[in-house]
Amino acid sequence: MNLLAAMRYLVSLDEHRHFGRAAQACHITQPALSNALRALEAEFGVMIVQRGRVYAGLTAEGLQVLQTGQEMLQKEAHLRQTLSAQAGCLQGRLRMAAVPTAMPMLVRFAALLRSQHPGVVPVLQAMSSPELERGLEDLSLDVALGYSDRIRNARTQCQAQYQEQYYWLSRVANAPAAEAALQWGDALPWAKVEQSNLCLLTPEMHNRQLVERTFQSLGLPLRVAMETNSVQALLQAVVDAGMSSIVPGAVLATAQATPGLQAMALVEPVVSSEVAFIYQQEQAAMPVLQAALALMGDAAWRAQCQLHAGALVH
């Protein structure tokens, strides 16, 4: 039995909570995954997976094996990355996630990291804030880009990147064909936002909660015509369905070349929220993560933050 491979299958099963999806993620068949887990149980003489018609979780002993497996895989990855760095070409996967509204900036960061370290393979996922926090806690993520005000774990480190600010985005009726880019209107008070055709992110998203709190602070109701957990769908609702939305600068920056749209900075109040890279302190020794941490302070990346996030220059 290949102990490291079996541990990798167990970690995948815990992550996906489904035998078929775990096997697919490991590029093996479901019977092969099940056989490897039975061999792991035989090796340690304990039941690891709760038996049932569908995946029902791990036993208490299984959770102990899982923790050891995660530590083994972490050490293996650390060794491989260290050896590749010593050979002159850092290699390894960097598991990254961002809240949907910060995903455009995470893509920019990953591309810049790849340009400096071609052997690094960033693996990017969009997650809600609770999912992101769980991923950091169970070490299924190496680093995340999210809201620093949610972090309560003393082991978790934050590096602030930019202050998220907010804009009202809508389609311009009968826009001239010559208008080939986003148009900017005057600053708009939150109290004057037109809500009759408003599309926002779904309520579990931190960005949506921030919008709700702002309207509540003004004593105003929030009326939503459409909800989505996808930033792409939100933008499509504005572009193709003629809806309006409230978006942060990092999302708006991706639409600046889209004709027929108008943006207005939201004021009274000016609302901002700190977006930071978040990671676990014990992960910081990983060479690939060290490369990412170094890039966070790099002038080229700081210029990207100034240009594409926060209070956009127009």
C-alpha positions in Angstrom: 0.0 0.0 0.0 1.2 3.5 -0.9 0.6 5.3 2.4 0.9 8.8 1.0 -1.5 8.1 -1.8 -4.0 6.6 0.6 -3.7 9.6 2.9 -4.3 11.9 -0.2 -7.5 10.0 -1.0 -8.7 10.3 2.6 -8.1 14.1 2.6 -9.9 14.4 -0.7 -12.9 12.4 0.6 -13.1 14.7 3.7 -12.9 17.8 1.4 -15.5 16.6 -1.1 -17.7 14.5 1.2 -18.6 12.3 -1.7 -16.8 9.2 -2.9 -17.3 9.8 -6.6 -16.2 13.5 -6.5 -13.2 12.6 -4.3 -12.1 9.8 -6.7 -12.5 12.2 -9.7 -10.4 14.9 -8.0 -7.7 12.2 -7.4 -7.9 11.0 -11.0 -8.8 7.4 -10.0 -11.9 5.3 -10.1 -14.3 5.2 -7.2 -13.6 1.4 -6.5 -9.9 2.2 -6.4 -10.5 4.9 -3.9 -12.7 2.7 -1.7 -10.1 -0.2 -1.9 -7.3 2.2 -0.8 -9.3 3.4 2.2 -10.1 -0.2 3.2 -6.4 -1.0 3.0 -5.7 2.1 5.2 -8.2 0.8 7.7 -6.5 -2.6 7.7 -3.1 -1.0 8.1 -4.2 0.8 11.3 -6.7 -1.8 12.5 -9.5 0.8 12.9 -12.6 1.9 11.0 -11.9 5.2 9.4 -15.0 5.9 7.3 -18.5 5.5 8.7 -20.3 2.9 6.6 -23.5 3.7 4.8 -25.2 3.9 1.4 -23.7 7.4 1.1 -20.7 9.2 2.7 -21.6 9.8 6.3 -18.4 11.2 7.7 -15.3 9.9 9.4 -15.2 8.0 12.7 -13.4 9.5 15.7 -10.4 7.3 14.8 -10.7 8.4 11.2 -10.4 12.1 12.2 -7.1 11.2 14.0 -5.8 9.5 10.8 -7.0 12.5 8.7 -5.1 15.0 10.9 -1.9 12.9 10.6 -2.5 12.5 6.8 -2.8 16.3 6.4 0.5 16.8 8.3 2.2 14.1 6.2 1.0 15.6 2.9 2.0 19.1 4.1 5.5 17.9 4.9 5.8 16.1 1.6 4.8 19.3 -0.3 7.3 21.4 1.8 10.1 19.0 1.0 9.3 19.0 -2.8 9.1 22.8 -2.9 12.4 23.2 -0.9 14.2 20.8 -3.2 12.9 22.5 -6.3 14.0 25.9 -4.9 17.4 24.6 -4.2 17.6 23.3 -7.8 17.0 26.9 -9.0 13.3 26.6 -10.1 10.7 26.8 -7.4 7.8 24.4 -8.2 4.6 23.6 -6.4 0.9 24.2 -6.2 -0.4 27.2 -4.3 -4.0 26.7 -3.2 -5.7 30.1 -3.2 -9.2 31.4 -2.7 -11.0 34.7 -2.7 -14.4 36.1 -1.9 -16.2 36.6 -5.3 -15.8 40.4 -5.2 -12.0 40.0 -4.8 -11.6 37.3 -7.4 -10.5 39.7 -10.1 -7.6 40.8 -8.0 -6.6 37.3 -7.0 -6.4 36.4 -10.7 -4.1 39.4 -11.3 -2.0 38.4 -8.3 -1.7 34.8 -9.5 -0.7 35.9 -13.0 2.0 38.2 -11.5 3.3 35.4 -9.3 3.5 33.0 -12.3 5.5 35.6 -14.2 8.1 35.6 -11.4 8.0 31.9 -10.7 6.9 29.9 -13.8 7.1 26.6 -11.9 4.4 27.7 -9.4 0.8 26.5 -10.3 -1.8 28.7 -8.5 -5.1 26.9 -8.0 -7.9 29.5 -7.6 -11.3 29.1 -6.1 -14.1 31.6 -5.4 -15.6 31.0 -1.9 -17.9 32.7 0.5 -16.2 34.2 3.6 -17.2 31.2 5.9 -16.0 28.7 3.3 -12.7 30.6 3.0 -12.2 30.6 6.8 -12.9 26.8 7.0 -10.4 26.2 4.2 -7.7 28.0 6.0 -8.5 26.3 9.3 -8.4 22.7 7.8 -5.3 23.6 5.7 -7.1 22.8 2.4 -6.1 26.4 1.4 -2.7 28.0 1.6 -3.8 31.7 1.3 -7.0 33.6 0.7 -8.0 37.1 -0.2 -11.0 38.3 1.9 -12.3 40.7 4.5 -9.9 41.1 7.4 -12.6 42.2 9.8 -14.0 38.7 9.9 -10.8 37.1 11.2 -10.8 36.1 14.9 -8.3 33.2 15.0 -5.1 34.2 16.7 -3.1 31.8 14.5 -4.4 33.6 11.3 -2.2 36.3 9.8 -3.5 39.2 7.6 -1.7 41.5 5.2 -3.9 44.4 4.2 -4.0 45.0 0.4 -6.6 47.7 -0.3 -9.7 49.4 1.0 -12.8 48.2 -0.9 -15.1 51.0 -2.0 -18.5 50.9 -3.7 -20.2 52.0 -6.9 -23.6 52.0 -8.4 -23.5 50.4 -11.8 -26.2 50.6 -14.4 -26.8 50.4 -18.2 -27.1 53.7 -20.0 -30.3 53.8 -22.1 -29.7 54.6 -25.8 -26.0 55.0 -25.3 -24.2 56.4 -28.4 -22.3 53.7 -30.4 -19.2 55.9 -30.0 -19.2 55.4 -26.3 -16.7 52.5 -26.2 -16.1 52.4 -22.5 -17.6 52.8 -19.1 -19.1 56.3 -18.4 -18.7 58.0 -15.1 -21.5 60.0 -13.4 -21.5 62.3 -10.4 -21.2 60.8 -6.9 -24.5 59.3 -5.7 -25.8 59.2 -2.1 -26.8 55.8 -1.0 -30.2 57.1 -0.1 -30.8 58.0 -3.8 -29.9 54.5 -5.2 -32.7 53.3 -7.6 -33.8 49.9 -6.2 -36.5 49.0 -8.6 -34.3 46.7 -10.7 -31.5 45.9 -8.3 -29.3 42.8 -8.6 -27.1 41.9 -5.6 -25.0 39.0 -4.3 -26.9 36.5 -2.2 -27.4 37.2 1.6 -24.6 34.9 2.9 -22.0 37.0 1.0 -20.1 39.5 3.2 -20.4 42.1 0.5 -24.2 41.8 0.5 -24.3 42.0 4.3 -22.3 45.2 4.1 -24.8 46.7 1.7 -27.7 45.7 3.9 -26.0 47.3 7.0 -25.5 50.6 5.1 -29.1 50.8 4.1 -30.2 49.9 7.7 -27.9 52.7 9.1 -29.8 55.1 6.9 -33.2 53.8 8.0 -34.0 52.6 4.5 -35.4 49.3 3.3 -33.5 47.2 0.8 -35.5 45.9 -2.2 -33.7 43.3 -4.4 -35.1 42.2 -7.8 -32.5 39.4 -8.4 -29.8 37.6 -6.4 -26.8 35.6 -7.4 -23.6 34.1 -5.9 -21.7 34.8 -9.1 -20.0 38.1 -9.9 -20.1 37.1 -13.6 -23.9 36.6 -13.5 -24.3 39.9 -11.6 -22.4 41.8 -14.3 -24.4 40.0 -17.0 -27.6 41.0 -15.3 -26.5 44.7 -15.7 -25.1 44.3 -19.3 -27.7 42.0 -20.9 -30.8 42.4 -18.7 -30.7 46.2 -18.0 -30.5 45.8 -14.2 -28.4 47.8 -11.8 -26.1 46.7 -9.0 -23.8 47.9 -6.2 -20.3 46.6 -6.8 -16.8 47.2 -5.3 -14.0 48.8 -7.3 -12.3 45.4 -8.1 -15.4 44.2 -9.9 -16.1 47.5 -11.6 -12.5 47.6 -13.0 -13.3 44.4 -15.0 -16.1 46.3 -16.8 -14.3 49.5 -17.6 -14.0 48.6 -21.3 -17.7 47.6 -21.5 -19.7 50.1 -23.6 -23.1 51.3 -22.5 -22.5 51.2 -18.8 -22.4 54.0 -16.2 -20.8 54.0 -12.8 -21.3 56.4 -9.8 -19.2 56.4 -6.6 -21.5 55.9 -3.6 -21.3 58.5 -0.9 -23.1 59.8 2.2 -21.6 57.7 3.7 -18.4 56.7 1.9 -18.2 53.0 2.9 -15.0 51.0 2.8 -13.9 47.6 3.9 -10.3 46.3 4.2 -9.4 43.4 1.9 -6.4 41.4 3.0 -4.4 38.3 2.2 -5.0 35.8 4.9 -3.0 32.7 5.9 -2.1 30.5 8.8 1.1 31.3 10.5 2.3 27.6 10.5 1.9 27.6 6.7 4.3 30.5 6.2 7.4 28.3 6.0 6.2 26.7 2.7 8.5 28.0 0.0 5.7 28.6 -2.5 3.7 30.6 0.1 6.9 32.5 1.0 7.2 33.6 -2.7 3.5 34.8 -2.6 4.2 36.7 0.7 7.2 38.4 -0.9 5.1 39.5 -3.9 2.4 41.1 -1.6 4.9 43.9 -0.8 6.3 44.1 -4.4 5.9 47.5 -6.1 4.4 45.9 -9.3 1.6 44.3 -7.2 1.0 47.5 -5.2 0.6 49.3 -8.5 -2.0 46.8 -9.6 -4.0 47.4 -6.4 -3.9 51.1 -6.9 -5.1 50.8 -10.5 -7.7 48.1 -10.3 -9.1 48.2 -6.7 -10.3 50.5 -4.0 -11.2 54.0 -5.1 -10.8 53.9 -8.9 -9.1 56.7 -10.7 -11.2 58.0 -13.7 
